[in-house]
């Protein structure tokens, strides 16, 4: 578990869901994947639920604003009987659709009460209108009809990831490394003015001397600070397995090791742009 947490701190992961709180509280929806190659021409978004933060009256409008795609205008009413806790009759009003939003006009004189939960269903978008920004955001707004001022809002929430939508996230290659080749304990004195040799071990699938971008390598407690001194080229077979390994040297004083550390990490990039991550045990001594 500790190794996984440390690796996660070294290589950033792609965020999956964005949700911002507003007056009405958070919006909720289950993200979906839209494959632009195979999805139907009209895509139905997940149900979106929001808690109303103000009492809405006949003079107010509800808007569901779609960013990153256009609402499909051929669909029916998405908001029928959508709100719980309302004091008026079940059918509150009527729907007007524009290019990028559904507009729900509240016609009941009682409106929708404070704290009511509304679920907006069957909101459909045209696949051809999806942009190239990889996401579709939806937000809720309640506006005063006469002056058009926003009196309640929530979101935006990311309800769909669009594929393909640009270059994929970089690959992460886990490589085997050997800190201080030939040493059984890998003892490191952080106050030393010397250097630490680290071997990146090759295999049948990975040739370290030819695939590692040497200038990208960092090594240490978190491998965050530049510590590389040099790499021995063209390499040597340090573990006698028939594959040529890459041995590099790192300045001890720049590795950031502290008392109690038990792992040393190496991070770099391959010539294909993938991240390279490896780790080995260390013993910190005075």
TORKOL-4160 file (C-alpha; in steps of 0.2 Angstrom, whole numbers, padded with zeros to 4 digits, m for minus):
286
<pt num="1" X="0000" Y="0000" Z="0000"/>
<pt num="2" X="0014" Y="0012" Z="0004"/>
<pt num="3" X="0022" Y="0009" Z="m0013"/>
<pt num="4" X="0006" Y="0013" Z="m0022"/>
<pt num="5" X="0003" Y="0029" Z="m0012"/>
<pt num="6" X="0021" Y="0035" Z="m0016"/>
<pt num="7" X="0020" Y="0030" Z="m0034"/>
<pt num="8" X="0003" Y="0040" Z="m0035"/>
<pt num="9" X="0012" Y="0055" Z="m0028"/>
<pt num="10" X="0025" Y="0054" Z="m0042"/>
<pt num="11" X="0014" Y="0051" Z="m0057"/>
<pt num="12" X="m0001" Y="0062" Z="m0059"/>
<pt num="13" X="m0018" Y="0053" Z="m0063"/>
<pt num="14" X="m0031" Y="0061" Z="m0074"/>
<pt num="15" X="m0046" Y="0068" Z="m0065"/>
<pt num="16" X="m0063" Y="0059" Z="m0069"/>
<pt num="17" X="m0077" Y="0069" Z="m0061"/>
<pt num="18" X="m0078" Y="0088" Z="m0058"/>
<pt num="19" X="m0092" Y="0094" Z="m0047"/>
<pt num="20" X="m0094" Y="0112" Z="m0039"/>
<pt num="21" X="m0106" Y="0117" Z="m0026"/>
<pt num="22" X="m0117" Y="0132" Z="m0028"/>
<pt num="23" X="m0132" Y="0140" Z="m0019"/>
<pt num="24" X="m0143" Y="0125" Z="m0021"/>
<pt num="25" X="m0130" Y="0112" Z="m0016"/>
<pt num="26" X="m0121" Y="0099" Z="m0027"/>
<pt num="27" X="m0128" Y="0092" Z="m0042"/>
<pt num="28" X="m0126" Y="0073" Z="m0044"/>
<pt num="29" X="m0125" Y="0062" Z="m0060"/>
<pt num="30" X="m0117" Y="0046" Z="m0065"/>
<pt num="31" X="m0103" Y="0049" Z="m0078"/>
<pt num="32" X="m0105" Y="0040" Z="m0095"/>
<pt num="33" X="m0093" Y="0037" Z="m0109"/>
<pt num="34" X="m0098" Y="0043" Z="m0126"/>
<pt num="35" X="m0088" Y="0035" Z="m0140"/>
<pt num="36" X="m0090" Y="0046" Z="m0155"/>
<pt num="37" X="m0086" Y="0032" Z="m0167"/>
<pt num="38" X="m0100" Y="0020" Z="m0161"/>
<pt num="39" X="m0113" Y="0031" Z="m0151"/>
<pt num="40" X="m0130" Y="0034" Z="m0158"/>
<pt num="41" X="m0134" Y="0051" Z="m0166"/>
<pt num="42" X="m0144" Y="0056" Z="m0151"/>
<pt num="43" X="m0136" Y="0053" Z="m0134"/>
<pt num="44" X="m0146" Y="0052" Z="m0118"/>
<pt num="45" X="m0137" Y="0060" Z="m0103"/>
<pt num="46" X="m0138" Y="0052" Z="m0085"/>
<pt num="47" X="m0152" Y="0058" Z="m0073"/>
<pt num="48" X="m0146" Y="0074" Z="m0065"/>
<pt num="49" X="m0153" Y="0078" Z="m0047"/>
<pt num="50" X="m0151" Y="0095" Z="m0038"/>
<pt num="51" X="m0159" Y="0101" Z="m0021"/>
<pt num="52" X="m0168" Y="0118" Z="m0024"/>
<pt num="53" X="m0160" Y="0132" Z="m0013"/>
<pt num="54" X="m0174" Y="0145" Z="m0015"/>
<pt num="55" X="m0193" Y="0145" Z="m0016"/>
<pt num="56" X="m0197" Y="0147" Z="m0034"/>
<pt num="57" X="m0213" Y="0155" Z="m0040"/>
<pt num="58" X="m0223" Y="0158" Z="m0056"/>
<pt num="59" X="m0211" Y="0172" Z="m0060"/>
<pt num="60" X="m0195" Y="0161" Z="m0061"/>
<pt num="61" X="m0187" Y="0150" Z="m0074"/>
<pt num="62" X="m0177" Y="0134" Z="m0072"/>
<pt num="63" X="m0163" Y="0131" Z="m0084"/>
<pt num="64" X="m0152" Y="0116" Z="m0087"/>
<pt num="65" X="m0137" Y="0123" Z="m0097"/>
<pt num="66" X="m0127" Y="0111" Z="m0107"/>
<pt num="67" X="m0109" Y="0116" Z="m0111"/>
<pt num="68" X="m0099" Y="0106" Z="m0124"/>
<pt num="69" X="m0114" Y="0100" Z="m0134"/>
<pt num="70" X="m0131" Y="0105" Z="m0141"/>
<pt num="71" X="m0147" Y="0100" Z="m0134"/>
<pt num="72" X="m0157" Y="0088" Z="m0146"/>
<pt num="73" X="m0173" Y="0098" Z="m0150"/>
<pt num="74" X="m0183" Y="0082" Z="m0156"/>
<pt num="75" X="m0185" Y="0075" Z="m0139"/>
<pt num="76" X="m0200" Y="0077" Z="m0128"/>
<pt num="77" X="m0202" Y="0085" Z="m0110"/>
<pt num="78" X="m0187" Y="0080" Z="m0099"/>
<pt num="79" X="m0194" Y="0087" Z="m0083"/>
<pt num="80" X="m0211" Y="0081" Z="m0080"/>
<pt num="81" X="m0215" Y="0076" Z="m0062"/>
<pt num="82" X="m0196" Y="0079" Z="m0059"/>
<pt num="83" X="m0197" Y="0088" Z="m0042"/>
<pt num="84" X="m0201" Y="0080" Z="m0025"/>
<pt num="85" X="m0207" Y="0091" Z="m0010"/>
<pt num="86" X="m0216" Y="0104" Z="m0022"/>
<pt num="87" X="m0232" Y="0112" Z="m0015"/>
<pt num="88" X="m0241" Y="0114" Z="m0032"/>
<pt num="89" X="m0248" Y="0101" Z="m0044"/>
<pt num="90" X="m0237" Y="0088" Z="m0052"/>
<pt num="91" X="m0237" Y="0097" Z="m0069"/>
<pt num="92" X="m0228" Y="0113" Z="m0065"/>
<pt num="93" X="m0226" Y="0121" Z="m0082"/>
<pt num="94" X="m0219" Y="0119" Z="m0099"/>
<pt num="95" X="m0203" Y="0117" Z="m0108"/>
<pt num="96" X="m0194" Y="0128" Z="m0120"/>
<pt num="97" X="m0178" Y="0121" Z="m0128"/>
<pt num="98" X="m0165" Y="0132" Z="m0136"/>
<pt num="99" X="m0148" Y="0127" Z="m0144"/>
<pt num="100" X="m0139" Y="0124" Z="m0128"/>
<pt num="101" X="m0151" Y="0123" Z="m0114"/>
<pt num="102" X="m0168" Y="0116" Z="m0108"/>
<pt num="103" X="m0179" Y="0130" Z="m0100"/>
<pt num="104" X="m0193" Y="0125" Z="m0088"/>
<pt num="105" X="m0206" Y="0138" Z="m0084"/>
<pt num="106" X="m0214" Y="0137" Z="m0067"/>
<pt num="107" X="m0232" Y="0141" Z="m0069"/>
<pt num="108" X="m0239" Y="0135" Z="m0053"/>
<pt num="109" X="m0243" Y="0150" Z="m0041"/>
<pt num="110" X="m0236" Y="0139" Z="m0027"/>
<pt num="111" X="m0219" Y="0136" Z="m0036"/>
<pt num="112" X="m0206" Y="0124" Z="m0030"/>
<pt num="113" X="m0203" Y="0124" Z="m0012"/>
<pt num="114" X="m0186" Y="0127" Z="m0003"/>
<pt num="115" X="m0177" Y="0111" Z="m0001"/>
<pt num="116" X="m0186" Y="0101" Z="m0015"/>
<pt num="117" X="m0176" Y="0089" Z="m0024"/>
<pt num="118" X="m0178" Y="0089" Z="m0043"/>
<pt num="119" X="m0172" Y="0076" Z="m0055"/>
<pt num="120" X="m0170" Y="0080" Z="m0073"/>
<pt num="121" X="m0172" Y="0065" Z="m0084"/>
<pt num="122" X="m0170" Y="0061" Z="m0103"/>
<pt num="123" X="m0159" Y="0076" Z="m0107"/>
<pt num="124" X="m0153" Y="0072" Z="m0125"/>
<pt num="125" X="m0139" Y="0079" Z="m0135"/>
<pt num="126" X="m0134" Y="0078" Z="m0153"/>
<pt num="127" X="m0118" Y="0068" Z="m0155"/>
<pt num="128" X="m0113" Y="0078" Z="m0170"/>
<pt num="129" X="m0113" Y="0094" Z="m0159"/>
<pt num="130" X="m0100" Y="0087" Z="m0146"/>
<pt num="131" X="m0085" Y="0098" Z="m0146"/>
<pt num="132" X="m0067" Y="0092" Z="m0145"/>
<pt num="133" X="m0064" Y="0097" Z="m0126"/>
<pt num="134" X="m0067" Y="0080" Z="m0120"/>
<pt num="135" X="m0081" Y="0084" Z="m0108"/>
<pt num="136" X="m0099" Y="0089" Z="m0107"/>
<pt num="137" X="m0104" Y="0100" Z="m0092"/>
<pt num="138" X="m0121" Y="0103" Z="m0086"/>
<pt num="139" X="m0127" Y="0116" Z="m0073"/>
<pt num="140" X="m0143" Y="0121" Z="m0066"/>
<pt num="141" X="m0149" Y="0139" Z="m0064"/>
<pt num="142" X="m0165" Y="0147" Z="m0058"/>
<pt num="143" X="m0168" Y="0165" Z="m0065"/>
<pt num="144" X="m0181" Y="0178" Z="m0061"/>
<pt num="145" X="m0191" Y="0180" Z="m0077"/>
<pt num="146" X="m0193" Y="0199" Z="m0077"/>
<pt num="147" X="m0175" Y="0204" Z="m0073"/>
<pt num="148" X="m0166" Y="0188" Z="m0078"/>
<pt num="149" X="m0156" Y="0188" Z="m0062"/>
<pt num="150" X="m0149" Y="0171" Z="m0056"/>
<pt num="151" X="m0157" Y="0167" Z="m0039"/>
<pt num="152" X="m0152" Y="0149" Z="m0037"/>
<pt num="153" X="m0139" Y="0138" Z="m0046"/>
<pt num="154" X="m0128" Y="0122" Z="m0044"/>
<pt num="155" X="m0115" Y="0114" Z="m0054"/>
<pt num="156" X="m0107" Y="0112" Z="m0066"/>
<pt num="157" X="m0105" Y="0094" Z="m0066"/>
<pt num="158" X="m0095" Y="0083" Z="m0079"/>
<pt num="159" X="m0108" Y="0070" Z="m0085"/>
<pt num="160" X="m0099" Y="0063" Z="m0100"/>
<pt num="161" X="m0082" Y="0059" Z="m0106"/>
<pt num="162" X="m0080" Y="0060" Z="m0125"/>
<pt num="163" X="m0069" Y="0048" Z="m0134"/>
<pt num="164" X="m0058" Y="0050" Z="m0144"/>
<pt num="165" X="m0054" Y="0067" Z="m0137"/>
<pt num="166" X="m0036" Y="0071" Z="m0140"/>
<pt num="167" X="m0020" Y="0062" Z="m0135"/>
<pt num="168" X="m0021" Y="0048" Z="m0122"/>
<pt num="169" X="m0013" Y="0050" Z="m0105"/>
<pt num="170" X="0005" Y="0044" Z="m0105"/>
<pt num="171" X="0009" Y="0026" Z="m0102"/>
<pt num="172" X="0018" Y="0022" Z="m0085"/>
<pt num="173" X="0031" Y="0008" Z="m0087"/>
<pt num="174" X="0036" Y="0000" Z="m0071"/>
<pt num="175" X="0055" Y="m0005" Z="m0072"/>
<pt num="176" X="0066" Y="m0015" Z="m0061"/>
<pt num="177" X="0080" Y="m0005" Z="m0053"/>
<pt num="178" X="0095" Y="m0010" Z="m0042"/>
<pt num="179" X="0102" Y="0003" Z="m0030"/>
<pt num="180" X="0120" Y="0001" Z="m0027"/>
<pt num="181" X="0122" Y="m0015" Z="m0038"/>
<pt num="182" X="0132" Y="m0028" Z="m0029"/>
<pt num="183" X="0126" Y="m0021" Z="m0012"/>
<pt num="184" X="0115" Y="m0032" Z="m0001"/>
<pt num="185" X="0109" Y="m0018" Z="0011"/>
<pt num="186" X="0109" Y="m0002" Z="m0001"/>
<pt num="187" X="0115" Y="0008" Z="0014"/>
<pt num="188" X="0114" Y="0027" Z="0011"/>
<pt num="189" X="0121" Y="0041" Z="0021"/>
<pt num="190" X="0111" Y="0057" Z="0017"/>
<pt num="191" X="0125" Y="0068" Z="0023"/>
<pt num="192" X="0138" Y="0060" Z="0011"/>
<pt num="193" X="0146" Y="0071" Z="m0003"/>
<pt num="194" X="0147" Y="0056" Z="m0014"/>
<pt num="195" X="0135" Y="0048" Z="m0027"/>
<pt num="196" X="0123" Y="0033" Z="m0028"/>
<pt num="197" X="0124" Y="0021" Z="m0043"/>
<pt num="198" X="0107" Y="0015" Z="m0048"/>
<pt num="199" X="0105" Y="0002" Z="m0062"/>
<pt num="200" X="0090" Y="0002" Z="m0073"/>
<pt num="201" X="0088" Y="m0017" Z="m0077"/>
<pt num="202" X="0084" Y="m0022" Z="m0095"/>
<pt num="203" X="0073" Y="m0037" Z="m0100"/>
<pt num="204" X="0067" Y="m0045" Z="m0116"/>
<pt num="205" X="0053" Y="m0032" Z="m0117"/>
<pt num="206" X="0063" Y="m0017" Z="m0111"/>
<pt num="207" X="0081" Y="m0011" Z="m0117"/>
<pt num="208" X="0086" Y="0002" Z="m0104"/>
<pt num="209" X="0101" Y="0010" Z="m0113"/>
<pt num="210" X="0091" Y="0013" Z="m0130"/>
<pt num="211" X="0074" Y="0017" Z="m0123"/>
<pt num="212" X="0078" Y="0028" Z="m0108"/>
<pt num="213" X="0079" Y="0047" Z="m0110"/>
<pt num="214" X="0094" Y="0049" Z="m0099"/>
<pt num="215" X="0092" Y="0068" Z="m0096"/>
<pt num="216" X="0074" Y="0065" Z="m0089"/>
<pt num="217" X="0080" Y="0054" Z="m0074"/>
<pt num="218" X="0078" Y="0058" Z="m0056"/>
<pt num="219" X="0081" Y="0048" Z="m0041"/>
<pt num="220" X="0079" Y="0049" Z="m0022"/>
<pt num="221" X="0066" Y="0049" Z="m0008"/>
<pt num="222" X="0052" Y="0056" Z="m0019"/>
<pt num="223" X="0062" Y="0058" Z="m0035"/>
<pt num="224" X="0056" Y="0076" Z="m0037"/>
<pt num="225" X="0072" Y="0086" Z="m0037"/>
<pt num="226" X="0086" Y="0084" Z="m0051"/>
<pt num="227" X="0100" Y="0073" Z="m0044"/>
<pt num="228" X="0107" Y="0065" Z="m0060"/>
<pt num="229" X="0126" Y="0066" Z="m0062"/>
<pt num="230" X="0130" Y="0055" Z="m0076"/>
<pt num="231" X="0125" Y="0038" Z="m0084"/>
<pt num="232" X="0138" Y="0025" Z="m0090"/>
<pt num="233" X="0136" Y="0022" Z="m0108"/>
<pt num="234" X="0134" Y="0010" Z="m0118"/>
<pt num="235" X="0129" Y="0000" Z="m0102"/>
<pt num="236" X="0134" Y="m0016" Z="m0093"/>
<pt num="237" X="0125" Y="m0032" Z="m0088"/>
<pt num="238" X="0126" Y="m0029" Z="m0069"/>
<pt num="239" X="0115" Y="m0045" Z="m0065"/>
<pt num="240" X="0122" Y="m0057" Z="m0077"/>
<pt num="241" X="0106" Y="m0061" Z="m0086"/>
<pt num="242" X="0112" Y="m0058" Z="m0104"/>
<pt num="243" X="0104" Y="m0041" Z="m0105"/>
<pt num="244" X="0113" Y="m0024" Z="m0105"/>
<pt num="245" X="0108" Y="m0013" Z="m0091"/>
<pt num="246" X="0109" Y="0006" Z="m0089"/>
<pt num="247" X="0119" Y="0012" Z="m0074"/>
<pt num="248" X="0117" Y="0030" Z="m0068"/>
<pt num="249" X="0125" Y="0040" Z="m0054"/>
<pt num="250" X="0115" Y="0052" Z="m0043"/>
<pt num="251" X="0121" Y="0065" Z="m0031"/>
<pt num="252" X="0118" Y="0059" Z="m0013"/>
<pt num="253" X="0115" Y="0076" Z="m0006"/>
<pt num="254" X="0101" Y="0080" Z="m0019"/>
<pt num="255" X="0091" Y="0064" Z="m0016"/>
<pt num="256" X="0082" Y="0070" Z="m0001"/>
<pt num="257" X="0083" Y="0054" Z="0009"/>
<pt num="258" X="0078" Y="0055" Z="0028"/>
<pt num="259" X="0080" Y="0044" Z="0043"/>
<pt num="260" X="0067" Y="0030" Z="0042"/>
<pt num="261" X="0066" Y="0029" Z="0023"/>
<pt num="262" X="0065" Y="0012" Z="0017"/>
<pt num="263" X="0063" Y="0014" Z="m0002"/>
<pt num="264" X="0071" Y="0024" Z="m0016"/>
<pt num="265" X="0062" Y="0029" Z="m0031"/>
<pt num="266" X="0068" Y="0032" Z="m0049"/>
<pt num="267" X="0057" Y="0042" Z="m0062"/>
<pt num="268" X="0061" Y="0046" Z="m0080"/>
<pt num="269" X="0054" Y="0045" Z="m0097"/>
<pt num="270" X="0056" Y="0033" Z="m0112"/>
<pt num="271" X="0059" Y="0039" Z="m0130"/>
<pt num="272" X="0041" Y="0036" Z="m0133"/>
<pt num="273" X="0035" Y="0048" Z="m0120"/>
<pt num="274" X="0030" Y="0035" Z="m0107"/>
<pt num="275" X="0034" Y="0038" Z="m0089"/>
<pt num="276" X="0047" Y="0026" Z="m0081"/>
<pt num="277" X="0045" Y="0022" Z="m0063"/>
<pt num="278" X="0056" Y="0010" Z="m0052"/>
<pt num="279" X="0060" Y="0007" Z="m0034"/>
<pt num="280" X="0071" Y="m0003" Z="m0023"/>
<pt num="281" X="0075" Y="m0004" Z="m0004"/>
<pt num="282" X="0087" Y="0007" Z="0005"/>
<pt num="283" X="0094" Y="0008" Z="0023"/>
<pt num="284" X="0098" Y="0025" Z="0029"/>
<pt num="285" X="0113" Y="0027" Z="0040"/>
<pt num="286" X="0122" Y="0041" Z="0049"/>
